[in-house]
Amino acid sequence: MRAVAGAVGSAVASATAALSAPLLGAILITVSVIAAILSLFIGGSSSSAACTSGQTAAYLAWAKSIADDDSHGYSQTHRDGPDYDCSSLVYYALKAAGYAVPDSAWNTTSAAAALPDLGFEKLDYSPGALQAGDIIWSDAHMEFYAGDGKYVGARHDEDGGIDGPRTGDQTGQEVAVYDSAPGGMSVIWRPTSTSSGECSSSVGTTVGSLDPKLVMKDDLVADMAATGTESDTRYPYGQCTWWAASRRAQIGRPIGGWGNAKDWKTDADAAGFEVDSNARVGDVIVFQPGVLYADGTYGHVAVVERIDKDGGMLISESNAVGLGVISVRTFTKAQLDAAAGGISFVH
């Protein structure tokens, strides 16, 4: 699941080499995607158009991170992770970006019915009209146009079929960044400023219940400088471990110099921290590999910023939508309960 050729392939190779040291613990994002995401938030625009652009960057970044991770392949039989088919990849990318998608992954037909309610405009397909973030669609296939002549999608399994008998990408071509469009496309679904991700003018507002609260650039991305969080230089800049350590120090609950994210449960326990399955505000939430979109090798860590009365929570994290980009994400109680065996909390 790697970029097929050219500049994107070089960017993937460069990013992977730069981030292959220990303590990664996060979804790897290509250099070009990181730059694109960061550029969206310079100046802190609070317009609905900028907010939609932030969501577009988020779902493209998520899809590209899956394409760059060979633990994810193509399968219509096992399409809800770690493997995906064309429509479930689009579904989970939009879900990761905060869209109010249906409760279960759609197929191409049900996606076409749902996308208008998510704020996507239906246009006739024309290669010359494509914009980054467009979903290209036919009744048999759908995927993302990533810009610069690149396409991100799940096209076929290792045998050129749909069953995906072996998990993961066996060829590097099952889920990938492609240099050419698939054939037979008939529709463009384009995000608009009326997205149901419910972006709003939130620049400068605060969220969470920790002291200090997070200061936001928009509904997705927090402003680390405005929040007053100092960088923990023991961890590689921008990784999830870096942010979790930095934020914990800020709230007066510092942690040690631990290993990869997936190991923080045992590292914390060995260091004398209380670790269990009961969440508290300010905890580090530790995701095992593949759980709730965590990296399939290193896992993921984040900080619990708020716990809701209904059992849901708001977390802050780095490198979910870009290296060094501090973003927020919410989970329902149902999501947390379903993932209970793969998450733990460091108090």
N, C-alpha and C positions, 0 to 999 in steps of 0.2 A: 504494500500500500504506500508506495513512494511516488513522488513526482516522476513523470515518465521521462522528461528530457528537458534540456535547455536551462534557462535561468532558474526556474523553480527547482529543478533537480539540484542545481548548485547550491541554492539557498537551503534546501533541506539538508544536504550534506554538511554545509557549514554550520548550521544551527545544531545538528545532532552532534557534531564533533565538539562544538563549544560547550554543550550542555551534558556531556556524557560522564562527567565526574560524579563521585558519590554525592548524596544528599539531594538528588534531583527531586524526586517525589512529586511530580506534577506532569500535566499534559504538556508535551513539547509542541511549540508553535514555531513555524518557519520565520526567518528574519523578515521577509517581506510582509507577512501577515502582521507581525508585531508592529512594524512601522506604520502600516495602514491603520491599525487600531489606535495607536497613540496619536496619530495625526487628526483623528476625528474629534479628540477631546481638547486639543490645544485651544485656549480661549474660553473653554467652559460654556459653550453655547447651550441655552436652555430651550431652544425652539423644538417643536415637535418633529420637524424634519431632521434635526441633529440627533434627536433621541432615536428616531427610526434608523438612522445611519449607525448608531451605536449597536442596536439590535442586529442589523445586517452584518456588521463586523463580527459580532459575537457568534452568530450561527455559522458564518463562513469559517471562523477560526476553529470552532468545534469540529466541523466537518473535515477541515484540513488536518486537525490533530488526529482524527480517526484514520484518515488516509495515510498518515505518516507513521502509523503504529501497526506493525505486522501481526499483532495479536488479534486484529479484527479482520475478518474476511467476509465473503458474500455467502448468504444462505437465506432462502425463503422458509426453511424449516425452523431455523433458530435465528430469528430476525430481531430479537429484542436485546441484543448484546450478549457476548462480545461481537457476534457477527450481525450483519445487517443485510437487508435487500434494498433496492433503490428507494422505495417509498418510506421504509422505516428509518433509513439514514436521514432523510429530510425531516421526518417527524421528530426524531430525537434531537436534531440540530436546532430546530425551532423551539422545542421544549427547553433546551439548555439556555437559550437566549431569552426566555421569559414569556414566550407566547402561550396563550391559554388554549393549548391543543386539547383534543379529546382525551379521554382516559386511557385509551389503548391505541397502538400504532395503526395508522390508516394504510389502505392500499391506494393505488393511483385513482380509482374511481371515488372513493370516499374522501381522499385528499382534495380533489377538485370541488367537492361539495363543501368542505370545511374552510378552504383558503380564503374565500371572500369574507367570511365572518372574522377572519384573523387580520383583515385589512389589506389583503393582496388583490391587486387589480388584474383582470384577465385581458390579455392582449394577443393578437395574432402573432405567431412565431415568425421572426425574421432575424437571421444571424446578424445582420448589420445594425439591428436595433437593440442588441443585448447590453445590459448594464450589470455591473458587479452586484451580486445578491439576487439576481433574477432566478426563479425556479423555472427550468424548461421542462415541458410536460408533453406526454402523449398518453393514450389509454394503456400503453404497455410499459412506460418507463418515465422516470422523473429524476432530475438531479439539479445541482446548482451551477450557474455560471459565475466564476470567480473573478472575472476581469482579465484583461491582457491575453485573451484567447485561450484561457484555461478553464477547465470544467472539473468539478468535484462530484463524484458519485460512486455508487455501488453498481457495477454492470453485470458481473457474471462470476460464477465460482471457478475453481481451479481447472475444471474440465470444460469450461465454456457453457455450463448449464446453470441451473437455478437451485439445486438441492444443497450444495455446500457440505459434502460429506465429512470434510475435515475442517475443524475450527481454525481460524486465523487465515492470513493471506499467504497462500502457497506460491504465488507467482509474482507478487508485487503489482498485479493488474486487476485484482478483484475489486478492491476499493482504492481509488487512486485520484491523483490530480492528472487529468488527461489533456493532451494537446489538441484534441479535435472533438467536435460535438458528436453525440450519438445520432444515428439516423432516425428519420420518421417523426421528429418533434413537430407539434402543431400549435402549442400554446406557450406563451410567456406569462408566468405569475409574478407580478412586480410588487414589492412592499411599498406601502404608502404611509403618509403621516397619520393615518387613522388606525394604525396597528393596534390589535387587541392585546399587545404586550403591556398596554396601559402606561406608556411613557408619559411623563408630565414635566412641567417646568420646575425641576427640583435642584438646580444648581445652587450650592450654598446651604441647602437644608441639611439637617442632621437626622441620623437613623440609629436605631438600637437603644439599648438601655445601659450600656457600659459608660464609665466615666474615664476619659471623654468619649462622647458619641462620635460616630463616623461623620465627617463632613463630605457631602456628595458633590460630584461634578454633574451627574445626571442620575436617572433612576438605576443605572447599572453600575457605574464606576465611582469609586470613592477617591477623595483627594487626600493623599497621604500627608502632604506638606501642611495643608490646612487643618488636618486632624492633629498634627503635631507629633506624629509617630517617627521615631528615629530608627535608622536602619541598623539591624543586627548584622555586623560584618563577619560573624562566625559562619554564616550560611551563604551560599551562592546567591548573588543579587537576583531578585525577581522570582525566585522559586517559591512554592507554597510554604516550605519550611522557613524560609527567610521572613515571610510576612508573619507567620504564626509566632515565631520567636520575637519579632519586633513588636507586634501588638501586645503580646503577653508582658513584655518588659514595660510597656507604656502603662498598662493597667495595674502594675505593681505585683505581678505574678510571674516572674521570670522563670525560664526553663533552662535546661542544660544544653550542651552542644551534642545533639543526638544525631542519629543516622538518617537513612531514607525514611520517608513519611510512613510507609507501612510498618516500620519497626518502632515507631514512637510509643506504641502501647507497651511493648516489653521494655524499651529504654526508660520510659517514665516510671514504670513499676519498679525496675531495678534501682532507680534513683530515689525511691521513696515517695513518689507521688501517688495519690489515690487515683485509681483508674477503674472505671466500671461502665455500666450501660445507662446510667442515669444522668441526663444532661443538666448542666447548670450554666447560667450566663457567665461568660468569660472562659469557659472550658476550651481546650483544644479538641476538636472532633477529628478522629483518626479514621480514614477510609481505607479499607483493604483494597488491593488491586481490583479494578473493574467494578467496584461498588459505587453506585450513584455517579457514574461518569468518571470515576478516578482512573488515573493512569493504570494500564494493565500490568505494568511491571513494578512501579515504584509506590503505588498508592497515592494518597493525597491527605493533606491536613488543612484545617481552616479553624477559625475562631467563632465561637457562638456569641453573636452580638445581642440576640433577643430570643426569648422563649415566649410563645403566645399562649393564651389561655386554653386554646383548643389543642395544644400539644405540638403545633408547628414551630418552626424556628427560622431565624434569619442568621446567615453566616457571612463572614467576610473571608476572602481568599485571594491569593495571587496566582497568576499563571493559569487561570481557567479560561480566560479569553485573550491573554497575551502576557508575555514575560514582563514582570514588574507592574502590570496593570492590576490594581486592587479593585475587585468587583464584589458585589453582594449577590446572594442567592437565597431563595426561600425553599423550605421543604414542608410538606404537610405531615401530619402525624402518621397518616397511612403510608407515605413514602418511607418515613423513618422506621416504622414498625416492620415493613417488608424487608428493609435492609439491616435489621437489628443484628444479625449474625456477623455482619461485616463492618460495623462501626463501633467505636468505643470513645469514651470521654476522659480526658486527662484533666483532673480538677486542680 
